[in-house]
Amino acid sequence: MTIKYDHLVIALGTRLDYSNIPGMREHASPFKYLGDALYLRNQLVRSLEEADTETDPELRQALLTYVVAGGGFSGVECIAEMTEFSSGGRAGVSKHP
């Protein structure tokens, strides 16, 4: 069988599993659909803006701390995109400590 294509996307199905980490269902944001990605982007922008004006170092660090639960493709991709976005597109260079 031959398939002609310009781009090939192979996406494996998955389901969200909140049972492994206590508190995950109450505090986690899913990352499965486009709307989820937009929500996470807006949350990231909001926390970066708050951290930029925060004078308390502990509160600032809390605003700049993120947890990604899941080391599959989407979890790793999410971490990479968050890192690039928060560093202004300069990998490895960040305005926020």
N, CA, C and O atoms as CSV, one atom per row, in Angstrom:
chain,resi,resn,atom,element,x,y,z
A,1,MET,N,N,0.834,-1.166,0.000
A,1,MET,CA,C,0.000,0.000,0.000
A,1,MET,C,C,0.888,1.241,0.000
A,1,MET,O,O,1.841,1.308,0.776
A,2,THR,N,N,0.605,2.199,-0.830
A,2,THR,CA,C,1.337,3.456,-0.898
A,2,THR,C,C,0.381,4.584,-0.558
A,2,THR,O,O,-0.731,4.657,-1.081
A,3,ILE,N,N,0.835,5.463,0.328
A,3,ILE,CA,C,0.026,6.625,0.712
A,3,ILE,C,C,0.829,7.865,0.375
A,3,ILE,O,O,1.951,8.026,0.857
A,4,LYS,N,N,0.273,8.742,-0.445
A,4,LYS,CA,C,0.932,9.991,-0.790
A,4,LYS,C,C,0.468,11.065,0.205
A,4,LYS,O,O,-0.721,11.188,0.497
A,5,TYR,N,N,1.420,11.828,0.710
A,5,TYR,CA,C,1.077,12.846,1.682
A,5,TYR,C,C,2.128,13.952,1.672
A,5,TYR,O,O,3.262,13.747,1.238
A,6,ASP,N,N,1.727,15.132,2.160
A,6,ASP,CA,C,2.668,16.222,2.374
A,6,ASP,C,C,3.204,16.172,3.798
A,6,ASP,O,O,4.384,16.427,4.037
A,7,HIS,N,N,2.331,15.844,4.736
A,7,HIS,CA,C,2.695,15.733,6.148
A,7,HIS,C,C,2.033,14.475,6.688
A,7,HIS,O,O,0.869,14.202,6.394
A,8,LEU,N,N,2.755,13.732,7.456
A,8,LEU,CA,C,2.207,12.547,8.083
A,8,LEU,C,C,2.183,12.784,9.580
A,8,LEU,O,O,3.216,13.069,10.185
A,9,VAL,N,N,1.014,12.668,10.176
A,9,VAL,CA,C,0.865,12.817,11.618
A,9,VAL,C,C,0.353,11.497,12.165
A,9,VAL,O,O,-0.704,11.008,11.766
A,10,ILE,N,N,1.111,10.934,13.076
A,10,ILE,CA,C,0.673,9.719,13.748
A,10,ILE,C,C,0.419,10.103,15.197
A,10,ILE,O,O,1.349,10.457,15.921
A,11,ALA,N,N,-0.817,10.035,15.616
A,11,ALA,CA,C,-1.180,10.417,16.975
A,11,ALA,C,C,-1.784,9.222,17.684
A,11,ALA,O,O,-2.805,8.677,17.263
A,12,LEU,N,N,-1.137,8.824,18.767
A,12,LEU,CA,C,-1.639,7.695,19.531
A,12,LEU,C,C,-2.710,8.179,20.496
A,12,LEU,O,O,-2.577,9.247,21.093
A,13,GLY,N,N,-3.744,7.412,20.644
A,13,GLY,CA,C,-4.817,7.780,21.562
A,13,GLY,C,C,-4.366,7.684,23.001
A,13,GLY,O,O,-3.458,6.921,23.328
A,14,THR,N,N,-4.991,8.448,23.845
A,14,THR,CA,C,-4.669,8.434,25.266
A,14,THR,C,C,-5.900,8.842,26.048
A,14,THR,O,O,-6.850,9.404,25.503
A,15,ARG,N,N,-5.865,8.554,27.298
A,15,ARG,CA,C,-6.941,9.015,28.173
A,15,ARG,C,C,-6.296,9.635,29.400
A,15,ARG,O,O,-5.210,9.230,29.816
A,16,LEU,N,N,-6.958,10.598,29.963
A,16,LEU,CA,C,-6.426,11.260,31.145
A,16,LEU,C,C,-6.587,10.343,32.349
A,16,LEU,O,O,-7.653,9.762,32.551
A,17,ASP,N,N,-5.542,10.213,33.140
A,17,ASP,CA,C,-5.572,9.371,34.328
A,17,ASP,C,C,-5.118,10.204,35.519
A,17,ASP,O,O,-3.929,10.463,35.700
A,18,TYR,N,N,-6.081,10.614,36.317
A,18,TYR,CA,C,-5.784,11.440,37.477
A,18,TYR,C,C,-5.521,10.615,38.739
A,18,TYR,O,O,-5.217,11.180,39.790
A,19,SER,N,N,-5.633,9.302,38.651
A,19,SER,CA,C,-5.616,8.470,39.851
A,19,SER,C,C,-4.232,8.274,40.463
A,19,SER,O,O,-4.142,7.886,41.628
A,20,ASN,N,N,-3.167,8.521,39.737
A,20,ASN,CA,C,-1.822,8.235,40.245
A,20,ASN,C,C,-1.269,9.281,41.202
A,20,ASN,O,O,-0.392,8.970,42.008
A,21,ILE,N,N,-1.753,10.495,41.133
A,21,ILE,CA,C,-1.200,11.579,41.947
A,21,ILE,C,C,-2.331,12.243,42.734
A,21,ILE,O,O,-3.240,12.818,42.136
A,22,PRO,N,N,-2.286,12.168,44.073
A,22,PRO,CA,C,-3.331,12.804,44.885
A,22,PRO,C,C,-3.424,14.306,44.601
A,22,PRO,O,O,-2.404,14.989,44.514
A,23,GLY,N,N,-4.633,14.806,44.460
A,23,GLY,CA,C,-4.865,16.223,44.226
A,23,GLY,C,C,-4.795,16.639,42.771
A,23,GLY,O,O,-5.074,17.791,42.438
A,24,MET,N,N,-4.430,15.721,41.911
A,24,MET,CA,C,-4.271,16.071,40.499
A,24,MET,C,C,-5.599,16.467,39.849
A,24,MET,O,O,-5.652,17.434,39.090
A,25,ARG,N,N,-6.654,15.734,40.140
A,25,ARG,CA,C,-7.950,16.055,39.540
A,25,ARG,C,C,-8.412,17.463,39.920
A,25,ARG,O,O,-9.007,18.164,39.103
A,26,GLU,N,N,-8.139,17.875,41.162
A,26,GLU,CA,C,-8.584,19.191,41.642
A,26,GLU,C,C,-7.715,20.341,41.140
A,26,GLU,O,O,-8.196,21.465,40.991
A,27,HIS,N,N,-6.438,20.064,40.879
A,27,HIS,CA,C,-5.507,21.155,40.581
A,27,HIS,C,C,-4.893,21.128,39.191
A,27,HIS,O,O,-4.271,22.106,38.777
A,28,ALA,N,N,-5.053,20.043,38.472
A,28,ALA,CA,C,-4.398,19.913,37.166
A,28,ALA,C,C,-5.231,20.516,36.044
A,28,ALA,O,O,-6.458,20.590,36.123
A,29,SER,N,N,-4.539,20.940,35.008
A,29,SER,CA,C,-5.191,21.396,33.784
A,29,SER,C,C,-4.852,20.386,32.692
A,29,SER,O,O,-3.677,20.103,32.459
A,30,PRO,N,N,-5.848,19.848,32.029
A,30,PRO,CA,C,-5.556,18.864,30.979
A,30,PRO,C,C,-4.859,19.516,29.789
A,30,PRO,O,O,-4.942,20.729,29.593
A,31,PHE,N,N,-4.181,18.705,29.011
A,31,PHE,CA,C,-3.465,19.186,27.830
A,31,PHE,C,C,-3.700,18.185,26.707
A,31,PHE,O,O,-2.815,17.418,26.329
A,32,LYS,N,N,-4.928,18.220,26.185
A,32,LYS,CA,C,-5.301,17.257,25.160
A,32,LYS,C,C,-5.863,17.930,23.903
A,32,LYS,O,O,-5.673,17.434,22.792
A,33,TYR,N,N,-6.541,19.037,24.079
A,33,TYR,CA,C,-7.208,19.709,22.967
A,33,TYR,C,C,-6.638,21.114,22.776
A,33,TYR,O,O,-5.928,21.629,23.640
A,34,LEU,N,N,-6.952,21.718,21.649
A,34,LEU,CA,C,-6.481,23.070,21.357
A,34,LEU,C,C,-6.914,24.048,22.442
A,34,LEU,O,O,-6.121,24.890,22.865
A,35,GLY,N,N,-8.140,23.950,22.890
A,35,GLY,CA,C,-8.631,24.831,23.960
A,35,GLY,C,C,-7.811,24.690,25.233
A,35,GLY,O,O,-7.578,25.671,25.939
A,36,ASP,N,N,-7.372,23.463,25.528
A,36,ASP,CA,C,-6.527,23.224,26.699
A,36,ASP,C,C,-5.198,23.954,26.546
A,36,ASP,O,O,-4.708,24.559,27.499
A,37,ALA,N,N,-4.620,23.902,25.363
A,37,ALA,CA,C,-3.345,24.570,25.111
A,37,ALA,C,C,-3.482,26.085,25.249
A,37,ALA,O,O,-2.601,26.739,25.807
A,38,LEU,N,N,-4.573,26.643,24.747
A,38,LEU,CA,C,-4.798,28.086,24.871
A,38,LEU,C,C,-4.981,28.486,26.334
A,38,LEU,O,O,-4.477,29.522,26.768
A,39,TYR,N,N,-5.695,27.668,27.081
A,39,TYR,CA,C,-5.886,27.938,28.512
A,39,TYR,C,C,-4.529,27.931,29.229
A,39,TYR,O,O,-4.235,28.831,30.014
A,40,LEU,N,N,-3.707,26.912,28.955
A,40,LEU,CA,C,-2.393,26.834,29.595
A,40,LEU,C,C,-1.508,28.013,29.214
A,40,LEU,O,O,-0.773,28.535,30.052
A,41,ARG,N,N,-1.576,28.437,27.944
A,41,ARG,CA,C,-0.799,29.598,27.511
A,41,ARG,C,C,-1.218,30.841,28.282
A,41,ARG,O,O,-0.373,31.609,28.742
A,42,ASN,N,N,-2.522,31.035,28.423
A,42,ASN,CA,C,-3.023,32.206,29.152
A,42,ASN,C,C,-2.621,32.159,30.624
A,42,ASN,O,O,-2.298,33.191,31.211
A,43,GLN,N,N,-2.638,30.973,31.219
A,43,GLN,CA,C,-2.200,30.824,32.606
A,43,GLN,C,C,-0.717,31.161,32.740
A,43,GLN,O,O,-0.311,31.814,33.701
A,44,LEU,N,N,0.093,30.717,31.777
A,44,LEU,CA,C,1.526,31.004,31.783
A,44,LEU,C,C,1.776,32.506,31.672
A,44,LEU,O,O,2.595,33.056,32.409
A,45,VAL,N,N,1.078,33.166,30.760
A,45,VAL,CA,C,1.213,34.621,30.601
A,45,VAL,C,C,0.825,35.327,31.893
A,45,VAL,O,O,1.520,36.241,32.338
A,46,ARG,N,N,-0.278,34.910,32.492
A,46,ARG,CA,C,-0.754,35.532,33.730
A,46,ARG,C,C,0.281,35.375,34.850
A,46,ARG,O,O,0.562,36.334,35.570
A,47,SER,N,N,0.844,34.184,35.000
A,47,SER,CA,C,1.810,33.978,36.084
A,47,SER,C,C,3.121,34.733,35.820
A,47,SER,O,O,3.745,35.221,36.762
A,48,LEU,N,N,3.541,34.836,34.567
A,48,LEU,CA,C,4.742,35.613,34.248
A,48,LEU,C,C,4.521,37.096,34.525
A,48,LEU,O,O,5.416,37.772,35.032
A,49,GLU,N,N,3.337,37.605,34.197
A,49,GLU,CA,C,3.036,39.013,34.471
A,49,GLU,C,C,2.997,39.284,35.972
A,49,GLU,O,O,3.515,40.300,36.435
A,50,GLU,N,N,2.388,38.384,36.726
A,50,GLU,CA,C,2.346,38.554,38.181
A,50,GLU,C,C,3.747,38.483,38.778
A,50,GLU,O,O,4.098,39.287,39.640
A,51,ALA,N,N,4.543,37.526,38.322
A,51,ALA,CA,C,5.902,37.365,38.841
A,51,ALA,C,C,6.765,38.585,38.534
A,51,ALA,O,O,7.645,38.943,39.316
A,52,ASP,N,N,6.512,39.212,37.410
A,52,ASP,CA,C,7.295,40.377,37.000
A,52,ASP,C,C,7.143,41.541,37.971
A,52,ASP,O,O,8.063,42.344,38.123
A,53,THR,N,N,5.996,41.638,38.625
A,53,THR,CA,C,5.751,42.754,39.548
A,53,THR,C,C,5.826,42.344,41.014
A,53,THR,O,O,5.690,43.185,41.902
A,54,GLU,N,N,6.042,41.058,41.271
A,54,GLU,CA,C,6.099,40.567,42.652
A,54,GLU,C,C,7.447,40.900,43.284
A,54,GLU,O,O,8.498,40.631,42.702
A,55,THR,N,N,7.407,41.491,44.489
A,55,THR,CA,C,8.650,41.866,45.175
A,55,THR,C,C,9.109,40.815,46.183
A,55,THR,O,O,10.289,40.776,46.530
A,56,ASP,N,N,8.211,39.972,46.652
A,56,ASP,CA,C,8.570,38.912,47.594
A,56,ASP,C,C,9.194,37.753,46.822
A,56,ASP,O,O,8.522,37.144,45.990
A,57,PRO,N,N,10.467,37.431,47.078
A,57,PRO,CA,C,11.151,36.374,46.326
A,57,PRO,C,C,10.467,35.001,46.430
A,57,PRO,O,O,10.446,34.253,45.452
A,58,GLU,N,N,9.911,34.664,47.594
A,58,GLU,CA,C,9.248,33.366,47.747
A,58,GLU,C,C,7.971,33.291,46.922
A,58,GLU,O,O,7.707,32.277,46.276
A,59,LEU,N,N,7.179,34.357,46.941
A,59,LEU,CA,C,5.951,34.379,46.133
A,59,LEU,C,C,6.292,34.387,44.649
A,59,LEU,O,O,5.607,33.756,43.844
A,60,ARG,N,N,7.346,35.099,44.296
A,60,ARG,CA,C,7.767,35.138,42.893
A,60,ARG,C,C,8.182,33.748,42.418
A,60,ARG,O,O,7.820,33.327,41.320
A,61,GLN,N,N,8.941,33.042,43.249
A,61,GLN,CA,C,9.367,31.689,42.892
A,61,GLN,C,C,8.157,30.765,42.748
A,61,GLN,O,O,8.120,29.923,41.850
A,62,ALA,N,N,7.174,30.921,43.627
A,62,ALA,CA,C,5.963,30.109,43.535
A,62,ALA,C,C,5.223,30.374,42.220
A,62,ALA,O,O,4.703,29.445,41.603
A,63,LEU,N,N,5.177,31.631,41.795
A,63,LEU,CA,C,4.512,31.972,40.533
A,63,LEU,C,C,5.256,31.415,39.323
A,63,LEU,O,O,4.662,31.206,38.265
A,64,LEU,N,N,6.551,31.178,39.482
A,64,LEU,CA,C,7.369,30.687,38.369
A,64,LEU,C,C,7.647,29.189,38.456
A,64,LEU,O,O,8.511,28.668,37.750
A,65,THR,N,N,6.914,28.507,39.320
A,65,THR,CA,C,7.082,27.064,39.477
A,65,THR,C,C,5.911,26.348,38.819
A,65,THR,O,O,4.751,26.625,39.125
A,66,TYR,N,N,6.222,25.428,37.916
A,66,TYR,CA,C,5.207,24.670,37.192
A,66,TYR,C,C,5.495,23.190,37.353
A,66,TYR,O,O,6.652,22.782,37.455
A,67,VAL,N,N,4.465,22.405,37.375
A,67,VAL,CA,C,4.604,20.955,37.451
A,67,VAL,C,C,3.880,20.361,36.253
A,67,VAL,O,O,2.707,20.648,36.016
A,68,VAL,N,N,4.584,19.540,35.511
A,68,VAL,CA,C,3.969,18.805,34.404
A,68,VAL,C,C,3.989,17.343,34.803
A,68,VAL,O,O,5.055,16.740,34.927
A,69,ALA,N,N,2.815,16.777,35.004
A,69,ALA,CA,C,2.695,15.372,35.392
A,69,ALA,C,C,2.438,14.562,34.131
A,69,ALA,O,O,1.377,14.674,33.517
A,70,GLY,N,N,3.385,13.772,33.759
A,70,GLY,CA,C,3.264,12.970,32.548
A,70,GLY,C,C,4.489,13.187,31.690
A,70,GLY,O,O,4.771,14.304,31.257
A,71,GLY,N,N,5.206,12.123,31.452
A,71,GLY,CA,C,6.429,12.220,30.665
A,71,GLY,C,C,6.274,11.675,29.267
A,71,GLY,O,O,7.258,11.352,28.602
A,72,GLY,N,N,5.020,11.571,28.816
A,72,GLY,CA,C,4.790,11.133,27.446
A,72,GLY,C,C,5.076,12.265,26.475
A,72,GLY,O,O,5.594,13.312,26.862
A,73,PHE,N,N,4.737,12.050,25.220
A,73,PHE,CA,C,5.039,13.040,24.183
A,73,PHE,C,C,4.456,14.411,24.522
A,73,PHE,O,O,5.167,15.414,24.463
A,74,SER,N,N,3.172,14.465,24.875
A,74,SER,CA,C,2.565,15.779,25.102
A,74,SER,C,C,3.128,16.462,26.338
A,74,SER,O,O,3.242,17.688,26.360
A,75,GLY,N,N,3.485,15.696,27.373
A,75,GLY,CA,C,4.079,16.294,28.560
A,75,GLY,C,C,5.440,16.895,28.271
A,75,GLY,O,O,5.739,18.006,28.708
A,76,VAL,N,N,6.261,16.167,27.539
A,76,VAL,CA,C,7.590,16.661,27.183
A,76,VAL,C,C,7.475,17.861,26.243
A,76,VAL,O,O,8.206,18.840,26.395
A,77,GLU,N,N,6.574,17.790,25.287
A,77,GLU,CA,C,6.359,18.913,24.360
A,77,GLU,C,C,5.865,20.144,25.107
A,77,GLU,O,O,6.278,21.265,24.811
A,78,CYS,N,N,4.984,19.933,26.071
A,78,CYS,CA,C,4.468,21.042,26.879
A,78,CYS,C,C,5.607,21.730,27.625
A,78,CYS,O,O,5.689,22.958,27.631
A,79,ILE,N,N,6.481,20.954,28.251
A,79,ILE,CA,C,7.621,21.524,28.975
A,79,ILE,C,C,8.523,22.314,28.024
A,79,ILE,O,O,8.952,23.421,28.349
A,80,ALA,N,N,8.807,21.753,26.864
A,80,ALA,CA,C,9.673,22.435,25.893
A,80,ALA,C,C,9.067,23.758,25.442
A,80,ALA,O,O,9.760,24.772,25.376
A,81,GLU,N,N,7.782,23.747,25.134
A,81,GLU,CA,C,7.120,24.976,24.678
A,81,GLU,C,C,7.048,26.014,25.786
A,81,GLU,O,O,7.239,27.204,25.532
A,82,MET,N,N,6.771,25.577,27.024
A,82,MET,CA,C,6.724,26.517,28.147
A,82,MET,C,C,8.088,27.151,28.376
A,82,MET,O,O,8.185,28.345,28.660
A,83,THR,N,N,9.142,26.348,28.253
A,83,THR,CA,C,10.502,26.862,28.439
A,83,THR,C,C,10.838,27.893,27.370
A,83,THR,O,O,11.361,28.966,27.670
A,84,GLU,N,N,10.535,27.559,26.124
A,84,GLU,CA,C,10.827,28.493,25.036
A,84,GLU,C,C,9.988,29.765,25.163
A,84,GLU,O,O,10.503,30.868,24.977
A,85,PHE,N,N,8.714,29.618,25.475
A,85,PHE,CA,C,7.825,30.775,25.595
A,85,PHE,C,C,8.273,31.692,26.731
A,85,PHE,O,O,8.348,32.908,26.554
A,86,SER,N,N,8.570,31.118,27.890
A,86,SER,CA,C,8.921,31.946,29.043
A,86,SER,C,C,10.306,32.566,28.921
A,86,SER,O,O,10.623,33.512,29.644
A,87,SER,N,N,11.142,32.046,28.014
A,87,SER,CA,C,12.464,32.641,27.814
A,87,SER,C,C,12.450,33.602,26.623
A,87,SER,O,O,13.506,34.062,26.188
A,88,GLY,N,N,11.285,33.901,26.105
A,88,GLY,CA,C,11.188,34.834,24.987
A,88,GLY,C,C,11.715,34.262,23.686
A,88,GLY,O,O,12.138,35.007,22.803
A,89,GLY,N,N,11.692,32.920,23.560
A,89,GLY,CA,C,12.160,32.287,22.333
A,89,GLY,C,C,13.653,32.060,22.289
A,89,GLY,O,O,14.191,31.585,21.289
A,90,ARG,N,N,14.322,32.402,23.378
A,90,ARG,CA,C,15.766,32.200,23.436
A,90,ARG,C,C,16.027,31.005,24.354
A,90,ARG,O,O,16.115,31.167,25.571
A,91,ALA,N,N,16.150,29.832,23.790
A,91,ALA,CA,C,16.350,28.619,24.575
A,91,ALA,C,C,17.530,28.773,25.501
A,91,ALA,O,O,18.620,29.162,25.083
A,92,GLY,N,N,17.303,28.462,26.766
A,92,GLY,CA,C,18.381,28.534,27.752
A,92,GLY,C,C,18.587,29.913,28.344
A,92,GLY,O,O,19.399,30.064,29.257
A,93,VAL,N,N,17.881,30.930,27.859
A,93,VAL,CA,C,18.027,32.286,28.373
A,93,VAL,C,C,16.672,32.713,28.922
A,93,VAL,O,O,15.668,32.717,28.210
A,94,SER,N,N,16.666,33.067,30.183
A,94,SER,CA,C,15.402,33.434,30.814
A,94,SER,C,C,15.534,34.742,31.576
A,94,SER,O,O,16.525,34.975,32.267
A,95,LYS,N,N,14.525,35.589,31.442
A,95,LYS,CA,C,14.521,36.841,32.186
A,95,LYS,C,C,14.239,36.568,33.653
A,95,LYS,O,O,14.752,37.252,34.539
A,96,HIS,N,N,13.407,35.547,33.895
A,96,HIS,CA,C,12.990,35.240,35.259
A,96,HIS,C,C,13.841,34.121,35.833
A,96,HIS,O,O,13.952,33.050,35.236
A,97,PRO,N,N,14.455,34.372,37.014
A,97,PRO,CA,C,15.294,33.332,37.625
A,97,PRO,C,C,14.465,32.158,38.110
A,97,PRO,O,O,15.012,31.196,38.649
